[in-house]
């Protein structure tokens, strides 16, 4: 992972006996070397992302470590981190955590857990598939739930399989608004299941003594999460099947009781 952040090597202790880089920069030279503006350097200092320079009279002198830190901040921002997130990573590094390991955990935990690829669609095409039930209000709800993404003139559905499933349910006579309502409840329930599994792993891989985790525990966490990715999906699939085994017979019994009750909707014969 650290190969993607080449400047991070400059933050790690060098080999014993190696001569430290004693180059110093005025703020303008530092900004040019880092590919940013002087204003940005000062802003990072205000945000406590960059330590203050060494002062010699009225002149501030920045070291090679300042330059390395700026390059790492830039790389973290390009990777999608906020300034606050970059600052937290740097603070963790200063407390003894390996930056490569921290970025490895980021990769393990935040890369997509789904193998779905968004499907390019048109609103008119999806509406036709769903028997013209995709009204503006229903479309807005589908966008809010993350099923449909709209980016200017481009429209996509998050999952071909979910789109096909929704189409099949509509063809069976289930209204699209009811399907979306069920989808909202499913998302809430699955969010709880995901949180339960993540907390289970983190709380037992890391030492539960209450203090900050040790660096070696953090390294083990990234490896554990990668190994457990397929396990998590198996747990969800298996437990859902078991839940259906429990619920479907109950629903069948309720249906039969309705049909056997006077005034029920059972057909004659």
N, C-alpha and C positions, 0 to 999 in steps of 0.2 A: 504493500500500500504506500509506503513512504517513497517509493520511486516516483510517485505522482507529485510529491512535494520535495523536490530536490534540495531546496534551501534548508530543509529541516536538518540536514546533516551538519550544517554550520552551528546548530544549537546544541548538538551532542558533544560531550567532552572529547577532545582529540586524543590521539595516542600519547602515551607517556613520553616525555622528552621532546614532543613536537613544539615548535615555536609558535606562539599565538600570533594571530594577525593583528598588528598594532596600528594598522591604517586608521586615520581619523578623518572625518569629513565635517565641513561646515554644512549648515542645513540645506543650502541650495545644491551642493554637490551630492549630499545624501539623497535628496529627492530625485535628482537626475539618475543616480545609480539604481534607485529602486523603481524608476519609471512612474513616479507619481509627482504631485505638485507639493510645493512648500506648504501650502495651506492644508493639504491632507496630512502631512507630517505633524503639523501643529495640532490638527484635530485629533489624531491618534494619541498624542500626548495628553490632550485634554480628557480623552476617554480612558486614560491610564493604560492604554494598550502598548505604549512605548515609554520606556524609562526616560527620565530627563538626561540631557547631555552633561558631559563634564564641562564645567565653566572655567574659563581662563579670562579673567576680566569680564568684558561684556560679550565675549565670543563663546558660543556653545559648540563643543566638539563632540561629534558622534562617532562611535566605534564600529568595527566590523560586525559586532554582535547586534547593534541597532539595525544595520543594513540587512542582516540575515533575518531578523525578526520582522522587518517590513516585508521582505519577500515571502515569508511564511504567511503573514496576514493576507497579502494579496492572493496567494494560492488558495487559502481557505475561503476567501470571499468568492473566488472563481468556482470553487466546489459547491457554492450555495450557502455557506455559513453566513449568518448575520455578524455584525461587528461584536455584538454581545457574545455570540457563540464562539467566535474566534478568540475573544478575550478569555472565556472560560477554559478553552483548550490550552491556551498559553499559561494560564494560571495553574492548571493541573500539571503541565509539564514542569513548571517551576517548583512544584511540590514533589517532584520525583517520578512522575508517571511518564512513560515513554510515548512520545508523540505518534510514532508509527503504530503502536498498540492501540492508542485511542482512536486513530483513524481506521484501524482494522475493525474495532467495535462499531464504528459508524457504518462501515460497509456491511457488516454482518446484520445489524439491526434495522438499517434504513433502506437497503436495497429492496426492490419489490419482491414480495412473497407470492405474487401471482404470475402465472405464465400467460395471462391474457394480453392480447394486443388490441388496442382500440380499433373499431371498425368504422371507416368513413361511411357516412350516411347522409341523407337529406331529410329534412323535417317532413316533406311531403311523402317521401318513400316510407319512412317509419310510420307515419300516420296511416298510410294505405295498408300496411301490414297489420296494423292494430285496429282495423275497421273504423278508421276516422275518429278514434277516441282520444287522439293526442291533441286536445284543445290547448290554447295558450296557457291556461291555468295548470293543466296536467303536465305540459311541457316544462313549465317553471318548476314544478315539484320534482320532476325527473332530473332536471339540472341540479337542483338543490341537493338531491340524494346522491349525485355523482354518477348517475347512469348515463346521462347524455352530457357531452361537453361541447360548448359553443365558443369558437374562437374566430370572431369576425364572420367571414363567409363559410368557414369550415365547421362542419358538425360531425361528431363521431359518437359512437356508442361504446361504453367502456368494455363490453364483452360480447363477442358473437354468441357464446352459449347462453348468456342471460337474455339477449335479444330473442334468440330462438325459443327459449323457455317462456318468455313473456308472450310471444306470438302464439305459442301453443295454448297457454292458459286463456288468452282472449278468445281463441277459436272454440274453446270449450264453454264459453259463455260467462267467464269471470270478468267483470268490468275492470278496465285499466286502473281507475282510481283505487279500487279495492286491492289490486295487486301492488300498487305503490305504497299503500298504507301497510300492507303486510311486509313489504320490503323495508320500510322504516323500522318496524318492530324487529325484523330479523337483524338489521344492522346493529340496533341497540343491544340485542342479545349476544351477537357475535363479538361486539366490542368488549362486552364483559368477559366472554370466554377468552379472548385474546389477552386481555389484561390479566386474567387469572393465570394463564400459562406463562406469560412473561414474568410476572411477579414470582411465580413458583421457581423458575430457573434462576432469576437474579438473587432471590433471597436465600437459596440453598447453595449456589455456586460461590457467592461472596460470603465471607465470614460475617455471621450475624452478631458480632460483638458490639456493634453500635458505632464504631469509629469509621473513618474513611477506609475503603478497601485497600489492601496491599497491592503494589504493582503486579506481582505474580498472579493475583486473583483476577485482575483486569485482563491480563493476557489469556488466562484460562477461560474467561467468560466469552471472549470472541470465538474461540475454538468450539466451545460448547454450543453456542447459538447456531453456528454453521452446521454442526452435526445434527442438531435437533430440528432443523427446518422440515425435513420430510416427516419426522416423528410427529410434529405438531399437526400437520395436515392429516396424518393417519388418525390421530386422536379425534379431531373434529369430525372426520367422515364416519368413523366407527361409532362415536357417541351419538351422532345425529341418527344413524341407522337404528341404534338401540332405542333412542327416544321415539322414533316412528313405530318401532315394534311395541312400545308401551302405549302410545297414544292412539294408533289406528284401531286396535280392538276396542278401546273405550269408546271411540267415536262410533264404531259399528254398533255397539250395544245401545248407545243413546239413540241412534237412528232407528233401530228395531223397536225400542220402547215407544218412540214417537209414532211409528207405524201401527203399533198395537193399541195405542190409546184412542178411545172414541174421539172422533173429530180430527184424527190425524189425516195425513195426506196419502195414505196407502191406496193404491188403485184396487178396484173390485176384481175378484177372480181368484 
